[in-house]
């Protein structure tokens, strides 16, 4: 599992811009970590997966001038 918490948001954005990382990879790592830590956190949350996955895929294929939901643009 990718250690998302080891990188700042700025570092993740630069990795995405350099095509060394993707929004989909970061989202899946975040969902995996959330599921793995839930028993210890014992938080009452609703995890929405479909819309973020769709937004992540769209942002990967959008042109450089297109504002992207997950890229900080």
N, C-alpha and C positions, 0 to 999 in steps of 0.2 A: 504494500500500500504506500502511495506517495505521501510524504510528510508535508502537507500543505502548511501547517503551522510553523514550519521552519523558514518559510519565505514570506516577505512582506507583500502587500498587495501590489506595490510598485514593481517589485521583482517579478511577480507572477505576470503582470501586464507586459513587462519587457520580454519575458520568455515567450508569451503569446505572440507579440509583435514579430519576434524573431523566428516564429514557427517552431520553437523548441518545446512548446507546451500547447495545450488546447483547452478551451473552456469545458469541453466534454470530459476530458481527463480530470480536470480539477473538480468538476461537479461530482463525478463518480467517486473520487477519493474522499470528498466531503461527505457524501451519502454513506460510504463504507465506514468512515470514522464515526459518524453519528450513530449508526447502528451498533457498532462495536462498543461504544462508550455509554450507550443508553442505560444498561443495568446499573452502572455506577452513578450516572447523573440522575436517573429516576425523574426525568423531566416529562411533563405532560405536554407534548407538542404534536402537531399534525405535520407530517412530512409530505410535501408535494413534490412529485418526481417528474411527471409528464411534461408540464409546462416549462420547468427549467431545462429539461433535456432538449426540448424543441428549440428553446431560445439559444442554448449552447450550440446546437448544430447549425442553426441559422447564422449565428455570429461567426462561425468558422468559414462559411461560404460567402459571406457578404464582402463587398468590395471595400477597399481601404478608406473610402470617403463616406461609407455608410455608418451611421451611429449604431452601436451595438449595445444591447442590454447588459451584457456581462463583461464588457471589456473596459469599462470606465470612460468610454468615448462620449 
